[in-house]
Amino acid sequence: MTAFFETEERPIRLTLFGKTDPGRKRSENQDCFLVLELRAAEAGPGFRLGPTIDEPGQAESARFALGPKGLLAMVADGMGGAAGGATASRLAVETVHEVLASAWAAERNHSPRCFADRLRLALEAANARIHAAAGADPGLQGMGTTATAVGFLDGTFYLAQVGDSRAYLVRDGRAVQLTRDQSVLQELIEAGAIQAEAEASGVGNMILQALGTNPQVSVDLTYQEARRGDVLVVCSDGLYRVVAPAELAAAVTQVPDPHSLCEALIDLANDRGAPDNVTVVVAHVDGEGLEIARPGDAVGRLPLALPRD
């Protein structure tokens, strides 16, 4: 399942992989992830890794040049009972896949604003679908899921966030969180009522927003410009609650292959008890189409404001 296409004189190259694991304390895995090479409708489907591929842990890393439609990497962490959580996360990635594979694939406007708006609309569609499914089945009432969806287009990451799964950018040996947790713990940290080191506190499991729990959802949109050699890591809380950012950055430095890196991070989380399901998606970006990192480059959660419909 390896692909590589040189389509530009100054290409942006990606090498990526994703994997999910139940962890040490959960009997079922309610996480779900998706890696999708986005293409125009007439170009046919691109590389895909996620719930539609059997045994994703057995696949090889994908390697290809970024096309004009970009790439999607998404992690969803379900909640609401075994059946509900797994259903919600699966519906989230399926809906986002369907929306982008139809609306974005047919879109002729490839502007960053249009792309980011499509990401937002895809998560809103997932919210509506999950909420409707929960209302139609008493056994699924209360289900929901986090969603961290990262679209990569023309050298820039566009992040659509609901809940507390995370995206990190690793550059020059340092891991920087690109998303903001929508959780009670994060609110307490920002208010100065609790120390950031209290990550493992049970309070951290109380998220303030999830796809499917309410009829409407507010998607947090941000962006980050990429540089040669950047590594994007999208993960569920089963990883970051037991693996610190400095350790994540060290692993990226020591294990350059995304396939091996995903396995190494999951093994590290499991060695530390992995209190929840662990999902990791890794994307290395490089190529002449990206600028070289400079000391003054902004790295972090950079808000992206889009007008509402």
VOTI-290815 format. One record per residue (C-alpha): residue in three letters; residue number from 1; x, y, z; chain. Coordinates in Angstrom, 2 decimals, decimal comma. Example, Ala and Ser with C-alpha at 12.3 -4.5 7.8 and 13.67 -1.06 7.14 Angstrom:
2
resn / resi / x / y / z / chain
Ala / 1 / 12,30 / -4,50 / 7,80 / A
Ser / 2 / 13,67 / -1,06 / 7,14 / A
//
This chain:
309
resn / resi / x / y / z / chain
Met / 1 / 0,00 / 0,00 / 0,00 / A
Thr / 2 / 2,82 / 2,36 / -0,88 / A
Ala / 3 / 2,37 / 5,03 / -3,54 / A
Phe / 4 / 4,59 / 7,83 / -4,80 / A
Phe / 5 / 3,74 / 10,29 / -7,53 / A
Glu / 6 / 5,81 / 13,27 / -8,74 / A
Thr / 7 / 3,21 / 15,69 / -10,07 / A
Glu / 8 / 4,90 / 19,10 / -9,58 / A
Glu / 9 / 8,26 / 20,67 / -10,32 / A
Arg / 10 / 8,46 / 21,69 / -6,64 / A
Pro / 11 / 6,55 / 18,88 / -4,93 / A
Ile / 12 / 5,46 / 18,54 / -1,35 / A
Arg / 13 / 6,07 / 14,96 / -0,32 / A
Leu / 14 / 4,29 / 13,07 / 2,43 / A
Thr / 15 / 5,07 / 9,84 / 4,20 / A
Leu / 16 / 2,41 / 8,77 / 6,67 / A
Phe / 17 / 0,82 / 6,00 / 8,66 / A
Gly / 18 / -1,89 / 5,48 / 11,28 / A
Lys / 19 / -2,67 / 2,83 / 13,87 / A
Thr / 20 / -5,11 / 2,26 / 16,73 / A
Asp / 21 / -4,89 / -0,03 / 19,77 / A
Pro / 22 / -7,35 / -0,87 / 22,61 / A
Gly / 23 / -4,77 / -0,02 / 25,30 / A
Arg / 24 / -4,39 / -1,85 / 28,60 / A
Lys / 25 / -7,58 / -0,95 / 30,46 / A
Arg / 26 / -10,33 / -1,06 / 27,82 / A
Ser / 27 / -11,92 / -4,25 / 26,53 / A
Glu / 28 / -13,09 / -2,56 / 23,32 / A
Asn / 29 / -11,61 / 0,06 / 21,04 / A
Gln / 30 / -13,88 / 3,09 / 20,55 / A
Asp / 31 / -11,26 / 5,11 / 18,67 / A
Cys / 32 / -11,29 / 5,47 / 14,91 / A
Phe / 33 / -8,99 / 7,21 / 12,45 / A
Leu / 34 / -8,82 / 8,12 / 8,79 / A
Val / 35 / -6,00 / 9,07 / 6,42 / A
Leu / 36 / -7,28 / 10,13 / 3,02 / A
Glu / 37 / -5,54 / 11,46 / -0,07 / A
Leu / 38 / -8,06 / 13,94 / -1,50 / A
Arg / 39 / -8,55 / 14,06 / -5,26 / A
Ala / 40 / -10,85 / 15,56 / -7,84 / A
Ala / 41 / -13,87 / 13,41 / -8,64 / A
Glu / 42 / -12,62 / 12,55 / -12,14 / A
Ala / 43 / -9,22 / 11,44 / -10,78 / A
Gly / 44 / -10,66 / 8,55 / -8,81 / A
Pro / 45 / -9,93 / 7,58 / -5,20 / A
Gly / 46 / -6,51 / 8,22 / -3,68 / A
Phe / 47 / -4,66 / 6,50 / -0,86 / A
Arg / 48 / -6,88 / 5,66 / 2,11 / A
Leu / 49 / -6,12 / 4,19 / 5,50 / A
Gly / 50 / -8,71 / 3,72 / 8,19 / A
Pro / 51 / -11,96 / 1,89 / 8,94 / A
Thr / 52 / -12,52 / 0,81 / 5,34 / A
Ile / 53 / -9,22 / -1,08 / 5,21 / A
Asp / 54 / -8,86 / -4,45 / 6,90 / A
Glu / 55 / -6,10 / -4,78 / 9,48 / A
Pro / 56 / -4,71 / -1,25 / 9,08 / A
Gly / 57 / -1,82 / -2,14 / 11,37 / A
Gln / 58 / -0,49 / -4,48 / 8,66 / A
Ala / 59 / -0,31 / -1,85 / 5,92 / A
Glu / 60 / 2,89 / -0,12 / 4,83 / A
Ser / 61 / 3,45 / 3,60 / 5,14 / A
Ala / 62 / 2,08 / 5,65 / 2,25 / A
Arg / 63 / 4,40 / 8,00 / 0,39 / A
Phe / 64 / 3,21 / 10,41 / -2,29 / A
Ala / 65 / 3,36 / 13,97 / -3,56 / A
Leu / 66 / 0,60 / 16,29 / -2,37 / A
Gly / 67 / -1,95 / 17,01 / -5,07 / A
Pro / 68 / -4,11 / 20,12 / -5,56 / A
Lys / 69 / -6,92 / 18,69 / -3,40 / A
Gly / 70 / -4,72 / 17,96 / -0,39 / A
Leu / 71 / -4,83 / 15,36 / 2,35 / A
Leu / 72 / -6,93 / 14,56 / 5,42 / A
Ala / 73 / -5,74 / 13,01 / 8,69 / A
Met / 74 / -8,38 / 12,49 / 11,38 / A
Val / 75 / -8,69 / 10,88 / 14,82 / A
Ala / 76 / -12,02 / 10,34 / 16,63 / A
Asp / 77 / -12,37 / 9,08 / 20,22 / A
Gly / 78 / -15,87 / 7,75 / 20,95 / A
Met / 79 / -17,83 / 8,00 / 24,19 / A
Gly / 80 / -21,17 / 6,78 / 25,51 / A
Gly / 81 / -20,87 / 3,07 / 26,20 / A
Ala / 82 / -19,16 / 0,37 / 24,20 / A
Ala / 83 / -21,61 / 0,26 / 21,30 / A
Gly / 84 / -22,30 / 4,00 / 21,36 / A
Gly / 85 / -18,71 / 5,16 / 21,45 / A
Ala / 86 / -17,56 / 2,87 / 18,68 / A
Thr / 87 / -20,57 / 3,80 / 16,55 / A
Ala / 88 / -20,07 / 7,54 / 17,05 / A
Ser / 89 / -16,38 / 7,54 / 16,10 / A
Arg / 90 / -17,04 / 5,34 / 13,06 / A
Leu / 91 / -19,91 / 7,57 / 11,91 / A
Ala / 92 / -17,69 / 10,62 / 12,35 / A
Val / 93 / -14,91 / 9,41 / 10,07 / A
Glu / 94 / -17,35 / 7,90 / 7,57 / A
Thr / 95 / -19,32 / 11,15 / 7,30 / A
Val / 96 / -16,24 / 13,33 / 6,96 / A
His / 97 / -14,95 / 10,95 / 4,30 / A
Glu / 98 / -18,23 / 11,06 / 2,38 / A
Val / 99 / -18,55 / 14,85 / 2,53 / A
Leu / 100 / -15,00 / 15,53 / 1,38 / A
Ala / 101 / -15,08 / 12,79 / -1,25 / A
Ser / 102 / -18,18 / 14,39 / -2,77 / A
Ala / 103 / -18,39 / 18,13 / -2,09 / A
Trp / 104 / -14,66 / 18,89 / -1,96 / A
Ala / 105 / -13,83 / 16,50 / -4,79 / A
Ala / 106 / -16,24 / 18,38 / -7,05 / A
Glu / 107 / -15,20 / 21,86 / -5,85 / A
Arg / 108 / -13,37 / 24,01 / -8,42 / A
Asn / 109 / -12,37 / 26,64 / -5,88 / A
His / 110 / -9,18 / 25,36 / -4,24 / A
Ser / 111 / -8,67 / 28,38 / -1,99 / A
Pro / 112 / -7,58 / 27,84 / 1,63 / A
Arg / 113 / -10,78 / 29,51 / 2,85 / A
Cys / 114 / -12,94 / 27,11 / 0,84 / A
Phe / 115 / -10,94 / 24,10 / 2,00 / A
Ala / 116 / -11,17 / 25,04 / 5,69 / A
Asp / 117 / -14,88 / 25,71 / 5,32 / A
Arg / 118 / -15,37 / 22,26 / 3,82 / A
Leu / 119 / -13,64 / 20,75 / 6,85 / A
Arg / 120 / -15,97 / 22,66 / 9,17 / A
Leu / 121 / -19,05 / 21,63 / 7,22 / A
Ala / 122 / -17,91 / 18,00 / 7,21 / A
Leu / 123 / -17,67 / 17,96 / 11,02 / A
Glu / 124 / -21,04 / 19,68 / 11,33 / A
Ala / 125 / -22,55 / 17,03 / 9,05 / A
Ala / 126 / -20,99 / 14,32 / 11,23 / A
Asn / 127 / -22,48 / 15,96 / 14,32 / A
Ala / 128 / -25,95 / 15,96 / 12,78 / A
Arg / 129 / -25,68 / 12,34 / 11,66 / A
Ile / 130 / -24,47 / 11,06 / 15,04 / A
His / 131 / -27,10 / 13,07 / 16,92 / A
Ala / 132 / -29,85 / 11,69 / 14,67 / A
Ala / 133 / -28,60 / 8,12 / 15,09 / A
Ala / 134 / -28,56 / 8,49 / 18,87 / A
Gly / 135 / -32,12 / 9,81 / 18,84 / A
Ala / 136 / -33,35 / 6,95 / 16,69 / A
Asp / 137 / -31,88 / 4,13 / 18,81 / A
Pro / 138 / -32,38 / 4,03 / 22,61 / A
Gly / 139 / -29,27 / 1,87 / 22,90 / A
Leu / 140 / -27,14 / 4,67 / 21,44 / A
Gln / 141 / -28,55 / 7,60 / 23,41 / A
Gly / 142 / -25,85 / 9,89 / 24,76 / A
Met / 143 / -23,16 / 8,74 / 22,37 / A
Gly / 144 / -20,63 / 11,20 / 21,01 / A
Thr / 145 / -17,06 / 11,46 / 19,83 / A
Thr / 146 / -14,14 / 13,83 / 19,74 / A
Ala / 147 / -12,82 / 14,83 / 16,32 / A
Thr / 148 / -9,45 / 16,24 / 15,37 / A
Ala / 149 / -9,40 / 16,61 / 11,60 / A
Val / 150 / -6,29 / 18,02 / 9,90 / A
Gly / 151 / -6,43 / 18,98 / 6,26 / A
Phe / 152 / -3,13 / 19,64 / 4,47 / A
Leu / 153 / -3,33 / 21,85 / 1,39 / A
Asp / 154 / -0,57 / 23,67 / -0,49 / A
Gly / 155 / 1,88 / 23,67 / 2,41 / A
Thr / 156 / -0,51 / 24,57 / 5,23 / A
Phe / 157 / -2,24 / 22,45 / 7,87 / A
Tyr / 158 / -5,89 / 23,39 / 8,54 / A
Leu / 159 / -7,22 / 21,99 / 11,81 / A
Ala / 160 / -10,87 / 21,42 / 12,71 / A
Gln / 161 / -11,29 / 20,54 / 16,39 / A
Val / 162 / -14,10 / 19,24 / 18,61 / A
Gly / 163 / -13,28 / 17,68 / 21,99 / A
Asp / 164 / -9,87 / 16,73 / 23,35 / A
Ser / 165 / -8,04 / 14,56 / 20,86 / A
Arg / 166 / -4,90 / 16,42 / 19,78 / A
Ala / 167 / -2,57 / 17,40 / 16,95 / A
Tyr / 168 / 1,11 / 18,15 / 17,54 / A
Leu / 169 / 3,73 / 19,61 / 15,23 / A
Val / 170 / 7,26 / 18,34 / 15,80 / A
Arg / 171 / 9,96 / 20,65 / 14,47 / A
Asp / 172 / 13,63 / 20,96 / 15,43 / A
Gly / 173 / 13,25 / 18,43 / 18,24 / A
Arg / 174 / 10,27 / 20,16 / 19,88 / A
Ala / 175 / 6,61 / 19,09 / 19,96 / A
Val / 176 / 4,06 / 21,93 / 19,95 / A
Gln / 177 / 0,35 / 21,31 / 20,49 / A
Leu / 178 / -1,66 / 22,81 / 17,62 / A
Thr / 179 / -5,10 / 22,17 / 19,12 / A
Arg / 180 / -6,84 / 23,31 / 22,31 / A
Asp / 181 / -8,53 / 20,70 / 24,49 / A
Gln / 182 / -12,22 / 21,47 / 24,93 / A
Ser / 183 / -12,23 / 20,07 / 28,46 / A
Val / 184 / -12,85 / 21,09 / 32,05 / A
Leu / 185 / -9,19 / 20,46 / 32,83 / A
Gln / 186 / -8,05 / 22,89 / 30,13 / A
Glu / 187 / -10,43 / 25,56 / 31,42 / A
Leu / 188 / -9,07 / 25,12 / 34,96 / A
Ile / 189 / -5,48 / 25,34 / 33,71 / A
Glu / 190 / -6,21 / 28,54 / 31,80 / A
Ala / 191 / -7,96 / 30,01 / 34,83 / A
Gly / 192 / -4,91 / 29,26 / 36,97 / A
Ala / 193 / -6,89 / 26,95 / 39,25 / A
Ile / 194 / -4,82 / 23,86 / 38,48 / A
Gln / 195 / -1,32 / 23,10 / 37,22 / A
Ala / 196 / -0,78 / 21,89 / 33,67 / A
Glu / 197 / 1,12 / 18,90 / 35,10 / A
Ala / 198 / -2,22 / 17,54 / 36,37 / A
Glu / 199 / -2,82 / 15,96 / 32,96 / A
Ala / 200 / -3,57 / 12,54 / 34,43 / A
Ser / 201 / -6,33 / 13,90 / 36,69 / A
Gly / 202 / -9,76 / 12,33 / 36,20 / A
Val / 203 / -11,07 / 15,85 / 35,58 / A
Gly / 204 / -9,35 / 15,74 / 32,21 / A
Asn / 205 / -11,84 / 13,16 / 30,94 / A
Met / 206 / -14,71 / 15,67 / 31,22 / A
Ile / 207 / -14,94 / 17,21 / 27,76 / A
Leu / 208 / -17,08 / 20,27 / 27,11 / A
Gln / 209 / -18,08 / 19,44 / 23,56 / A
Ala / 210 / -18,34 / 16,37 / 21,35 / A
Leu / 211 / -19,83 / 15,45 / 18,01 / A
Gly / 212 / -23,36 / 14,11 / 18,39 / A
Thr / 213 / -24,24 / 15,09 / 21,95 / A
Asn / 214 / -26,14 / 18,24 / 20,91 / A
Pro / 215 / -27,97 / 19,32 / 17,74 / A
Gln / 216 / -25,37 / 22,02 / 17,06 / A
Val / 217 / -21,59 / 22,04 / 17,43 / A
Ser / 218 / -18,99 / 24,80 / 17,32 / A
Val / 219 / -15,92 / 23,71 / 15,33 / A
Asp / 220 / -12,63 / 25,33 / 16,33 / A
Leu / 221 / -10,68 / 26,20 / 13,16 / A
Thr / 222 / -6,95 / 26,92 / 13,21 / A
Tyr / 223 / -4,01 / 26,68 / 10,83 / A
Gln / 224 / -0,26 / 26,10 / 10,78 / A
Glu / 225 / 2,19 / 26,63 / 7,93 / A
Ala / 226 / 4,41 / 23,61 / 7,31 / A
Arg / 227 / 8,16 / 23,59 / 6,77 / A
Arg / 228 / 10,54 / 20,99 / 5,34 / A
Gly / 229 / 11,01 / 18,11 / 7,73 / A
Asp / 230 / 7,95 / 18,82 / 9,89 / A
Val / 231 / 6,19 / 15,88 / 11,50 / A
Leu / 232 / 2,47 / 16,02 / 12,30 / A
Val / 233 / 1,15 / 13,71 / 15,03 / A
Val / 234 / -2,60 / 13,37 / 15,56 / A
Cys / 235 / -3,59 / 11,26 / 18,55 / A
Ser / 236 / -6,26 / 10,37 / 21,09 / A
Asp / 237 / -5,90 / 10,95 / 24,83 / A
Gly / 238 / -4,75 / 7,37 / 25,36 / A
Leu / 239 / -1,36 / 8,54 / 24,12 / A
Tyr / 240 / -0,87 / 12,05 / 25,46 / A
Arg / 241 / -2,08 / 11,30 / 28,98 / A
Val / 242 / 0,90 / 9,03 / 29,53 / A
Val / 243 / 3,45 / 10,32 / 26,97 / A
Ala / 244 / 4,70 / 13,89 / 27,46 / A
Pro / 245 / 5,36 / 16,25 / 24,50 / A
Ala / 246 / 9,12 / 16,08 / 25,10 / A
Glu / 247 / 8,96 / 12,28 / 24,90 / A
Leu / 248 / 6,88 / 12,51 / 21,75 / A
Ala / 249 / 9,48 / 14,78 / 20,15 / A
Ala / 250 / 12,30 / 12,45 / 21,20 / A
Ala / 251 / 10,52 / 9,46 / 19,65 / A
Val / 252 / 10,06 / 11,36 / 16,37 / A
Thr / 253 / 13,79 / 12,09 / 16,32 / A
Gln / 254 / 14,78 / 8,52 / 17,14 / A
Val / 255 / 12,25 / 6,71 / 14,90 / A
Pro / 256 / 11,98 / 8,46 / 11,50 / A
Asp / 257 / 9,68 / 5,94 / 9,80 / A
Pro / 258 / 5,97 / 6,76 / 10,45 / A
His / 259 / 4,96 / 3,08 / 10,58 / A
Ser / 260 / 7,59 / 2,24 / 13,19 / A
Leu / 261 / 6,93 / 5,51 / 15,04 / A
Cys / 262 / 3,21 / 4,75 / 15,44 / A
Glu / 263 / 4,05 / 1,33 / 16,82 / A
Ala / 264 / 6,74 / 2,72 / 19,14 / A
Leu / 265 / 4,41 / 5,36 / 20,59 / A
Ile / 266 / 1,60 / 2,86 / 21,13 / A
Asp / 267 / 4,05 / 0,44 / 22,77 / A
Leu / 268 / 5,27 / 3,23 / 25,05 / A
Ala / 269 / 1,70 / 4,12 / 26,05 / A
Asn / 270 / 0,89 / 0,47 / 26,73 / A
Asp / 271 / 4,05 / 0,04 / 28,79 / A
Arg / 272 / 2,72 / 2,85 / 31,01 / A
Gly / 273 / -0,70 / 1,32 / 31,45 / A
Ala / 274 / -2,55 / 2,98 / 28,53 / A
Pro / 275 / -5,70 / 3,92 / 30,51 / A
Asp / 276 / -7,68 / 4,44 / 27,31 / A
Asn / 277 / -7,63 / 3,41 / 23,66 / A
Val / 278 / -4,51 / 4,67 / 21,87 / A
Thr / 279 / -4,62 / 6,01 / 18,32 / A
Val / 280 / -1,78 / 7,69 / 16,46 / A
Val / 281 / -1,52 / 9,13 / 12,94 / A
Val / 282 / 1,91 / 10,37 / 11,82 / A
Ala / 283 / 2,70 / 12,43 / 8,71 / A
His / 284 / 6,22 / 13,47 / 7,66 / A
Val / 285 / 6,24 / 16,39 / 5,20 / A
Asp / 286 / 9,14 / 17,40 / 3,01 / A
Gly / 287 / 10,02 / 18,51 / -0,51 / A
Glu / 288 / 11,12 / 21,51 / -2,51 / A
Gly / 289 / 7,61 / 22,96 / -2,38 / A
Leu / 290 / 8,06 / 23,78 / 1,32 / A
Glu / 291 / 10,17 / 26,53 / 2,82 / A
Ile / 292 / 12,99 / 25,77 / 5,25 / A
Ala / 293 / 12,13 / 26,52 / 8,89 / A
Arg / 294 / 13,34 / 29,86 / 10,23 / A
Pro / 295 / 13,74 / 30,92 / 13,89 / A
Gly / 296 / 10,93 / 33,47 / 13,66 / A
Asp / 297 / 8,31 / 31,12 / 12,25 / A
Ala / 298 / 5,07 / 31,05 / 14,23 / A
Val / 299 / 4,22 / 27,61 / 15,61 / A
Gly / 300 / 1,10 / 26,96 / 17,65 / A
Arg / 301 / -2,65 / 27,35 / 17,64 / A
Leu / 302 / -3,30 / 30,09 / 15,08 / A
Pro / 303 / -7,04 / 30,94 / 14,85 / A
Leu / 304 / -8,72 / 30,90 / 11,45 / A
Ala / 305 / -11,92 / 32,95 / 11,23 / A
Leu / 306 / -14,44 / 32,03 / 8,54 / A
Pro / 307 / -17,84 / 33,67 / 7,93 / A
Arg / 308 / -20,83 / 31,55 / 8,83 / A
Asp / 309 / -23,39 / 30,56 / 6,20 / A
//
